[in-house]
Amino acid sequence: MIRDDAMSDALTRRELLAGAACAIGGVALAGLPMVAQSQQSISPAMPTVPVDATKLQGAPTSAVGNRSKFVGPVRTPVGEVTGSSFSPLEQLTGTITPADLHFERHHAGVPNIDPSRHQLLVHGLVERPLIFTIDEIRRFPQITRTCFIECSGNGRSAFREPKPEMTPQKVAGLTSNTEWTGVPLKILFAEAGVRDSASWFLAEGGDACVMTRSIPVSKAMDDALVVWAQNGEPLRPEQGFPLRLLLPGWEGNTNVKWLRRIELGTRPWMTRWETSKYTDPLPDGTARQFSFEMDAKSVITSPAHPHVLTKGWWPVSGIAWTGRGKIARAEVSTDGGHSWHVAELQEPVRSKAHVRFTYMWEWDGRETVLLSRATDETGYVQPTRSELIKVRGIGTDFHFNPIVGARVTPEGRVFFHGES
């Protein structure tokens, strides 16, 4: 007979079975696909766990680790061959984006490539046309650096059709920040003997659309990398496995994935990706072309929709980044832009990488609008929407970086705030 005071310490048969199911079936449960519908994340069902985890043996070691079943960040796939999926910015901390949550953007689906057969051809205005295997590239001196990649169309929906229910993921989720490992492109150019007359190179991808972009050789001699690893492991297929071009600070489309060919020449190739697409129409009827660098930008990730606040102190936190070097200052306004306060930047502040900012704010229960703006080390200040339109025009289709924020209602409900 079990005494009453011992009853609370005993595990019921149901709890025992539930705990065993969690331990034994963890791998299988974690493998179930997460569903995204209408660009909104759907949380997994709450897992069943024992009342007291100290009374039951835990799960055994496993070949691949999984997130806690209480944590379920997901991208927002549209399920189309040509499309994108957004990183869940509001569910991430720090600045590093997990590889499996790095945003996607591709134009002909994700190719399935055998790394043992994949090669990189370097030819054109070179002394020695060369073909590199993946293993040969990995034998060169490698470097690792952290930087962001941002789709040049990031922020289009928030600029064109702002909606109160937009989360940071939907507002600016086409940017991610990770650690990349590869070889400086200038080393491969030195091996091939790039001629002095070469001023541009064409980078070609191995996907079904054969993505091609013209890039100045000066970028290769600066900080361009040919990378094969991300966050300590080989590239994920949707991020360019087995090889991609990395151009820190430049628009995402130039960071050609599934890289298979580089041709050196004296002028841009004027591919369809840099004529009919990825150009910026201007108010005077002309268009900006080869607008490579990403402008300084910031977004508040917390508080954000659908948070509900109570009176008291709250951290206003977010990320800022620029393609022109380091973020020099991030500011937060708690009164709709009437006044600005310098936020604290979380170290380290890296060049061409996300940096997290935080400003402590005491909410008094009144309706207000929270905003953020970034200033980079060149002195460039993130503009308002009207300032951006004055320079680029209402028809601009890329490089959206206006100041945006969050509206807090008297009830504490938080909604996206973007000028329309």
C-alpha positions in Angstrom: 0.0 0.0 0.0 1.4 3.5 -0.9 1.2 6.1 1.7 -0.3 9.5 0.9 2.9 11.4 1.4 4.7 9.1 -1.0 1.9 9.3 -3.6 3.1 12.7 -4.9 6.6 11.3 -5.5 5.5 8.2 -7.4 5.2 8.2 -11.2 1.9 7.1 -12.6 1.9 4.5 -15.4 0.6 7.2 -17.8 3.5 9.5 -16.9 6.0 6.7 -17.3 4.7 5.8 -20.7 4.6 9.4 -21.8 8.2 10.0 -20.7 9.3 6.8 -22.4 7.6 7.9 -25.6 9.4 11.2 -25.4 12.7 9.5 -24.9 12.4 6.8 -27.5 10.4 8.6 -30.1 12.2 11.9 -29.9 14.0 11.5 -33.2 10.9 10.4 -35.1 8.8 13.2 -33.7 11.4 15.8 -34.5 11.5 14.6 -38.1 7.9 15.5 -38.7 7.6 18.4 -41.1 6.5 21.8 -39.7 3.7 23.4 -41.6 3.6 27.0 -42.8 0.3 28.4 -44.0 -0.4 31.9 -45.4 3.2 33.0 -44.5 2.4 32.4 -40.7 4.3 29.9 -38.5 2.2 27.2 -36.9 3.5 26.0 -33.5 3.9 22.3 -32.9 1.5 20.6 -30.5 2.5 20.8 -26.9 4.6 17.7 -26.0 3.6 15.3 -23.2 6.3 15.2 -20.5 6.6 13.7 -17.0 5.7 15.8 -14.1 9.2 15.4 -12.6 12.0 14.8 -15.1 14.3 13.7 -12.3 12.3 10.6 -11.7 12.8 9.1 -15.2 15.8 8.2 -17.3 16.4 10.7 -20.1 16.8 10.1 -23.9 20.0 8.4 -25.1 22.7 9.9 -27.2 21.8 10.4 -30.8 23.5 10.9 -34.2 22.0 14.3 -34.8 20.7 16.7 -32.1 17.2 18.2 -32.2 15.6 21.3 -30.8 13.5 21.0 -27.7 9.9 20.1 -28.6 8.9 23.2 -26.8 10.8 25.3 -29.4 9.6 25.4 -33.0 11.0 28.3 -35.1 10.3 27.8 -38.8 10.7 29.7 -42.1 7.7 30.6 -44.2 7.9 28.5 -47.4 5.4 29.2 -50.1 5.9 25.7 -51.6 6.9 27.0 -55.0 9.9 26.2 -57.1 10.5 30.0 -57.7 10.1 31.7 -54.3 11.4 32.5 -50.9 11.1 31.7 -47.3 11.7 34.2 -44.5 13.8 33.7 -41.3 11.9 34.0 -38.0 13.8 37.1 -36.8 11.6 37.6 -33.7 12.3 34.0 -32.5 16.1 34.4 -32.7 18.5 35.8 -30.1 22.0 37.3 -30.6 23.0 37.7 -34.2 23.7 34.2 -35.6 21.0 32.6 -37.8 20.9 28.8 -37.5 21.7 27.3 -40.9 18.3 25.6 -41.2 16.6 28.9 -40.6 18.6 31.0 -43.0 16.2 32.6 -45.5 15.8 31.1 -48.9 15.5 32.7 -52.3 15.9 30.7 -55.5 14.6 31.0 -59.1 14.4 27.4 -60.2 14.3 25.3 -57.2 17.1 23.7 -55.1 19.4 21.5 -57.2 20.6 18.1 -56.0 24.4 18.1 -56.7 26.9 15.4 -56.1 30.0 17.1 -54.6 32.3 14.4 -55.9 31.3 15.5 -59.5 31.0 19.2 -59.0 33.7 21.5 -60.4 34.5 25.1 -60.6 35.9 26.4 -63.9 37.9 29.7 -63.9 38.7 30.9 -67.4 38.5 33.9 -69.7 41.2 36.6 -69.3 43.5 34.4 -67.4 47.0 32.9 -68.1 45.9 29.4 -67.1 42.3 28.3 -67.3 41.7 26.0 -64.4 39.1 23.5 -63.2 38.9 23.0 -59.4 37.3 20.1 -57.6 35.7 20.7 -54.2 38.6 18.8 -52.5 41.2 20.9 -54.3 39.5 24.1 -53.3 39.4 23.0 -49.6 43.2 22.5 -49.7 43.8 26.2 -50.1 44.3 28.4 -47.0 40.8 29.0 -45.6 39.3 31.8 -43.6 36.1 32.0 -41.5 34.1 35.2 -41.2 30.6 36.2 -40.0 28.5 38.4 -42.3 24.9 38.8 -43.4 23.3 38.1 -46.7 20.1 40.1 -47.6 17.9 39.7 -50.6 17.6 43.1 -52.3 13.8 42.7 -52.3 13.7 42.4 -48.5 11.1 44.7 -47.1 9.0 44.9 -50.3 5.7 43.8 -48.7 6.1 46.2 -45.7 6.9 49.1 -48.1 4.2 48.4 -50.6 1.4 47.0 -48.5 2.1 47.4 -44.7 -0.3 45.5 -42.5 -0.7 45.7 -38.7 -0.4 41.9 -38.3 3.0 41.7 -39.9 5.7 40.1 -37.8 9.5 41.0 -38.1 9.8 37.7 -40.0 7.4 39.0 -42.7 8.7 42.6 -42.6 12.4 41.9 -42.9 13.0 38.1 -42.8 15.0 37.9 -46.1 18.2 38.6 -44.2 20.3 36.2 -42.2 23.7 36.4 -40.5 25.9 33.4 -40.3 29.5 32.2 -40.0 31.0 31.2 -43.4 34.2 29.3 -44.2 35.9 29.3 -47.5 38.9 30.4 -49.6 39.5 34.1 -50.7 38.5 34.3 -54.3 41.7 36.3 -55.0 43.7 33.2 -54.2 42.0 31.2 -57.0 42.5 34.2 -59.3 46.2 34.2 -58.5 46.4 30.4 -59.3 44.8 31.1 -62.7 46.9 34.2 -63.4 44.2 36.8 -63.9 45.3 39.3 -66.5 45.6 43.0 -65.6 43.1 43.8 -68.4 40.3 41.9 -66.5 38.0 44.3 -64.7 34.8 42.2 -64.4 34.0 38.5 -63.9 30.9 36.5 -64.5 29.7 34.1 -61.7 27.5 31.3 -62.9 25.4 28.9 -60.7 24.6 25.3 -61.3 20.8 25.5 -60.8 18.1 25.1 -63.5 18.0 28.8 -64.2 21.8 29.0 -64.5 22.0 32.2 -62.4 24.7 34.5 -63.7 25.8 37.9 -62.4 28.6 40.3 -63.4 30.9 41.3 -60.6 33.8 43.8 -60.6 37.2 42.2 -60.1 37.9 44.7 -57.4 35.4 43.0 -55.1 37.3 39.7 -55.6 40.5 41.4 -54.6 38.8 42.8 -51.5 36.8 40.4 -49.5 35.0 37.9 -51.8 35.1 34.2 -50.8 34.2 30.9 -52.4 32.6 29.1 -49.4 31.7 25.5 -48.7 30.7 25.7 -45.0 28.3 27.6 -42.9 28.1 27.6 -39.1 30.6 24.8 -38.8 29.1 22.4 -41.3 28.9 22.0 -45.1 26.5 24.4 -46.8 22.8 23.3 -46.7 21.5 22.6 -50.2 19.3 25.6 -50.3 22.3 27.8 -49.4 24.4 26.6 -52.3 25.9 23.2 -51.5 28.5 22.3 -52.3 29.9 25.7 -53.3 28.8 29.3 -53.4 30.1 32.8 -53.9 30.1 35.1 -50.9 30.3 38.9 -51.4 30.0 40.4 -48.0 27.7 43.4 -47.8 26.4 43.0 -51.4 22.8 42.2 -52.4 21.9 38.5 -52.1 21.5 37.7 -55.8 25.2 38.4 -56.4 26.2 35.8 -53.9 25.7 33.1 -56.6 24.8 29.7 -55.2 25.9 26.3 -56.6 28.9 28.1 -58.1 30.3 26.2 -61.1 31.9 28.8 -63.5 33.8 32.1 -63.3 34.8 33.9 -66.4 37.0 37.0 -66.5 36.4 39.8 -68.9 36.6 43.6 -69.5 33.0 44.6 -69.0 29.7 43.4 -67.6 27.9 40.6 -69.4 24.5 42.3 -69.1 22.7 39.1 -68.2 18.9 39.0 -67.8 19.4 39.1 -64.1 21.0 42.6 -64.3 18.9 44.1 -67.1 15.3 42.9 -66.8 15.7 42.2 -63.0 17.7 43.6 -60.1 17.7 47.2 -61.4 16.2 50.1 -59.6 13.9 52.5 -61.5 14.3 56.1 -60.6 11.9 59.1 -60.7 13.6 60.6 -63.8 12.9 57.6 -65.9 16.4 56.1 -65.6 17.4 53.1 -63.5 20.2 52.3 -61.1 22.1 49.3 -62.2 24.7 47.3 -60.4 23.5 48.7 -57.1 25.5 46.1 -55.2 25.9 47.4 -51.6 23.1 47.0 -49.1 22.2 50.2 -47.3 22.1 50.6 -43.5 18.9 49.1 -42.0 17.4 48.1 -38.7 14.3 46.3 -37.4 12.8 45.9 -33.9 12.3 42.2 -33.2 10.9 42.6 -29.7 8.3 43.8 -28.8 6.5 43.0 -32.0 3.2 41.6 -33.2 1.6 39.5 -31.6 3.2 40.4 -28.2 1.0 41.8 -25.5 2.7 44.1 -23.0 2.0 45.0 -19.3 3.1 48.3 -17.7 6.7 48.4 -16.6 10.2 48.0 -18.0 10.7 46.3 -21.3 13.8 45.8 -23.5 13.3 47.2 -27.0 15.6 44.9 -29.0 16.4 44.4 -32.6 19.1 44.0 -35.2 20.9 46.5 -37.5 23.2 46.0 -40.4 24.9 47.7 -43.3 26.8 46.6 -46.4 29.3 49.5 -46.1 31.1 48.3 -43.0 30.1 48.5 -39.3 27.0 49.9 -37.6 28.2 53.0 -35.7 24.9 53.7 -33.9 21.5 52.4 -33.4 18.7 54.6 -32.0 15.3 53.9 -30.6 12.3 56.3 -30.5 9.5 55.5 -28.0 7.3 58.4 -29.1 6.9 57.9 -32.9 10.1 59.7 -33.9 9.8 62.9 -31.9 12.8 62.0 -29.9 15.6 59.4 -30.2 17.7 57.5 -27.7 21.0 55.8 -28.4 20.7 52.0 -27.9 23.4 49.7 -26.6 25.1 47.6 -29.3 25.9 44.1 -28.3 29.6 43.2 -28.8 31.2 42.2 -31.0 30.2 44.8 -33.7 31.5 43.2 -36.9 31.8 44.7 -40.3 29.0 43.8 -42.8 27.3 41.7 -40.1 24.1 41.9 -38.0 24.5 43.6 -34.6 21.9 43.4 -31.9 20.8 46.6 -30.1 18.8 47.0 -26.9 17.2 50.0 -25.2 15.4 49.7 -21.9 12.0 51.3 -21.9 9.4 51.9 -19.2 5.9 51.6 -20.7 3.3 53.7 -18.9 0.2 52.3 -20.5 -0.3 55.0 -23.1 -0.5 54.3 -26.9 2.8 55.0 -28.7 4.9 54.0 -31.6 8.4 52.4 -31.3 10.9 53.0 -34.1 14.5 52.2 -34.8 17.1 53.7 -37.1 20.7 52.8 -37.9 23.7 54.8 -38.8 26.8 53.2 -40.3 30.4 54.1 -40.1 30.3 56.1 -43.4 27.8 58.5 -41.7 24.8 57.2 -43.7 21.6 57.3 -41.7 18.6 55.0 -42.3 15.9 57.2 -44.0 12.2 57.6 -43.4 9.9 56.3 -46.1 9.3 59.8 -47.5 13.1 60.5 -47.6 13.6 57.2 -49.5 10.8 57.9 -52.0 12.3 61.4 -52.6 15.5 59.9 -53.8 14.4 56.5 -55.3 10.8 57.2 -56.3 7.6 55.3 -55.4 8.4 52.7 -58.1 11.6 51.4 -56.6 11.6 47.7 -56.5 14.8 46.8 -54.5 16.8 48.1 -51.6 14.0 48.9 -49.2 15.4 50.3 -45.9 12.9 52.9 -44.5 12.5 53.3 -40.8 9.7 51.0 -39.4 8.6 50.0 -36.0 5.8 48.8 -33.8 2.6 50.5 -32.5 1.6 49.7 -28.9 -2.1 50.1 -28.0 -3.4 51.1 -24.5 -4.3 47.5 -24.0 -0.7 46.5 -24.6 -1.2 44.9 -27.9 1.6 45.3 -30.4 1.2 45.8 -34.2 3.6 46.5 -37.0 3.9 50.2 -37.9 5.0 51.2 -41.4 4.0 54.2 -43.3 1.8 53.6 -46.3 
